[in-house]
Amino acid sequence: MSRTTGNVIKNEFYPTPAKVVDALLETMTFRPNDVFLEPCRGEGAIYNRIPLPGNQKCWAELSEGVDYLKTPFNNIDVIITNPPFSLATEFLEKAKRELAEDGTMIFLLRLNFLGSKKRCEFWETFGTPPHIKVITPRPSFAKINNSASDTCEYGWFIWDNGNRVAHAELPITHLCTPTQCTKKEAA
Ligand SMILES: C[S@@+](CC[C@H](N)C(=O)[O-])C[C@H]1O[C@@H](n2cnc3c(N)ncnc32)[C@H](O)[C@@H]1O
């Protein structure tokens, strides 16, 4: 992934690795009538794995002519995404506005998204995530167009008003993805 190298690819299309999505979904319990939204579904790395019927899944995707920031959604129960980095705060604000009262919102973000000086004010107003699942080992995103891989740590940033996510009462847990970790999740 080249988000830190300056070699940003078109529309910031960096698909989420399947194992990173699966590890999150293993910690989640959807309700039978939940309506799900992927605001920028790309090729469906997250969207296609959501265990709900197709008529309960909504999406947007710029490359398919649906700009999330210009498309209204309402009262969504579960939002999970890996947003375009340059629009992450705009995506967070819109998702929060359109989330159901007992909804669950989950964003894949770099951990240093919390720390940058320019975002202090944003987090103060928006509210920091009550729960973060730190992804271990650091995920490697597909290299596209020979762009360099970055060296950032990532986590699922979680606002779980609907109690759909295991261990969300803790501030931080680790989500171990297969191959290098034997323990699935450790507090
Ligand atoms: C980091 S990629 C992630 C794709 C997908 N969410 C995943 O997890 O594999 C970001 C995606 O956001 C899309 N995108 C960028 N700006 C957008 C916008 N304003 N509305 C909807 N999608 C957008 C890009 O085309 C790209 O597919």
The ligand as a MOL file (V3000), in Angstrom:
LIG
                    3D

  0  0  0     0  0            999 V3000
M  V30 BEGIN CTAB
M  V30 COUNTS 27 29 0 0 0
M  V30 BEGIN ATOM
M  V30 1 C -9.0100 1.9810 0.2100 0
M  V30 2 S -10.0960 1.5010 -1.1210 0 CHG=1
M  V30 3 C -11.0860 0.3020 -0.2690 0
M  V30 4 C -12.0980 -0.4200 -1.0800 0
M  V30 5 C -13.0180 -1.3330 -0.2630 0
M  V30 6 N -13.7030 -0.5630 0.7520 0
M  V30 7 C -12.2280 -2.4440 0.3940 0
M  V30 8 O -12.2450 -2.5150 1.6230 0
M  V30 9 O -11.6020 -3.2340 -0.3350 0 CHG=-1
M  V30 10 C -11.1130 2.9750 -1.2080 0
M  V30 11 C -12.2310 2.9150 -2.2180 0
M  V30 12 O -12.9600 4.1360 -2.1110 0
M  V30 13 C -13.4790 4.4520 -3.3830 0
M  V30 14 N -13.8600 5.8720 -3.3150 0
M  V30 15 C -13.0540 6.9660 -3.3310 0
M  V30 16 N -13.7840 8.0840 -3.1700 0
M  V30 17 C -15.0900 7.6980 -3.0570 0
M  V30 18 C -16.3230 8.3850 -2.8780 0
M  V30 19 N -16.3670 9.7170 -2.7660 0
M  V30 20 N -17.4710 7.6670 -2.8220 0
M  V30 21 C -17.4280 6.3170 -2.9330 0
M  V30 22 N -16.2990 5.6120 -3.1040 0
M  V30 23 C -15.1420 6.2850 -3.1530 0
M  V30 24 C -12.3500 4.0770 -4.3240 0
M  V30 25 O -12.7750 3.9120 -5.6370 0
M  V30 26 C -11.8720 2.7670 -3.6740 0
M  V30 27 O -12.5430 1.6690 -4.2130 0
M  V30 END ATOM
M  V30 BEGIN BOND
M  V30 1 1 1 2
M  V30 2 1 2 3
M  V30 3 1 2 10
M  V30 4 1 3 4
M  V30 5 1 4 5
M  V30 6 1 5 6
M  V30 7 1 5 7
M  V30 8 2 7 8
M  V30 9 1 7 9
M  V30 10 1 10 11
M  V30 11 1 11 12
M  V30 12 1 11 26
M  V30 13 1 12 13
M  V30 14 1 13 14
M  V30 15 1 13 24
M  V30 16 1 14 15
M  V30 17 1 14 23
M  V30 18 2 15 16
M  V30 19 1 16 17
M  V30 20 1 17 18
M  V30 21 2 17 23
M  V30 22 1 18 19
M  V30 23 2 18 20
M  V30 24 1 20 21
M  V30 25 2 21 22
M  V30 26 1 22 23
M  V30 27 1 24 25
M  V30 28 1 24 26
M  V30 29 1 26 27
M  V30 END BOND
M  V30 END CTAB
M  END
